[in-house]
Amino acid sequence: MTSLTFERHCDEIVSQTERLSAHVRGADLTAPVVACPGWNLGQLLRHVGGDHRWAEEIVRTRATGPVPDDLVNNPGAYTDEDAAVLVPWLTEGAEQLSAALRAAGPDALAWNPSADRPAPVAFWARRMTYETVVHRADAALAAGARFDLDGELAVEAVGEWLEYSTFPEAFEPRPDLPDLLGSGRTLHFDATDAGEWVVDLTGERPTWRTGADGAAATARGPVTDLLLYFYKRPAPGVQTKGDIALLDLWRARAGFWLEAPEA
């Protein structure tokens, strides 16, 4: 899988935010965001800017435990945004996060919700890159703009998703969802322009590898569309066959903790 540098991630946090801002320039900020039911475009931008400021505080202070994230997940008060204020605020937050990451360096330690102790802040550089990318796709759709993504970024973002789909919270039994693991449960993802991956759900925990073994279900399409499909965003270029319910269950279980309302 593609593995981009820490410096590239720091650059992309800013450049992806600038591209997001370009998508919404002149757009109606009250337009609904399909992937985030109950949110309008202005609220989505508040969420992204909140993400950046939350991560910046964690990195800058080298937090050893959770930091309040009200601005990330509770933008409901922001119903009537002024783009002249909001867009500069958004880009400023991305620049502040990038600067804090560079000042810390990739090996500095800080809390993150995927580790049981402070871990390298390189986590935040990569995670905020793809948090911004996916919400840029949301904003583009809401604003009627075109979304595209560099292939290297799309491949690494797929790898990040596959990595986190093996964490305990993505497969341990839950009372509100069917069990994910079981005999014969393998998934095949075919990125027609980038490669193929197999997710094996037959053991005690999920594993993944490159390849194209026989599978219970397959999702096939360009790598950027596959990424959007993973995140439960509109992905018209993806075709699925086989056990579609298993694909949907896996996507539901593997979703990130930073996602907006329904994700």
Sequence and secondary structure as in RCSB ss.txt:
>XXXX:A:sequence
MTSLTFERHCDEIVSQTERLSAHVRGADLTAPVVACPGWNLGQLLRHVGGDHRWAEEIVRTRATGPVPDDLVNNP
GAYTDEDAAVLVPWLTEGAEQLSAALRAAGPDALAWNPSADRPAPVAFWARRMTYETVVHRADAALAAGARFDLD
GELAVEAVGEWLEYSTFPEAFEPRPDLPDLLGSGRTLHFDATDAGEWVVDLTGERPTWRTGADGAAATARGPVTD
LLLYFYKRPAPGVQTKGDIALLDLWRARAGFWLEAPEA
>XXXX:A:secstr
     HHHHHHHHHHHHHHHHHHHTTS TTSB TTSTT BHHHHHHHHHHHHHHHHHHHHHT SS    HHHH  
TT  S  HHHHHHHHHHHHHHHHHHHHHH TT EE  TTSSS EETHHHHHHHHHHHHHHHHHHHHHHT      
HHHHHHHHHHHHHHTTSGGGTS BTTB     TT EEEEEETTTEEEEEE SSSS EEEES    SEEEEE HHH
HHHHHTT   TT EEEE HHHHHHHHHHH  TT  TT 
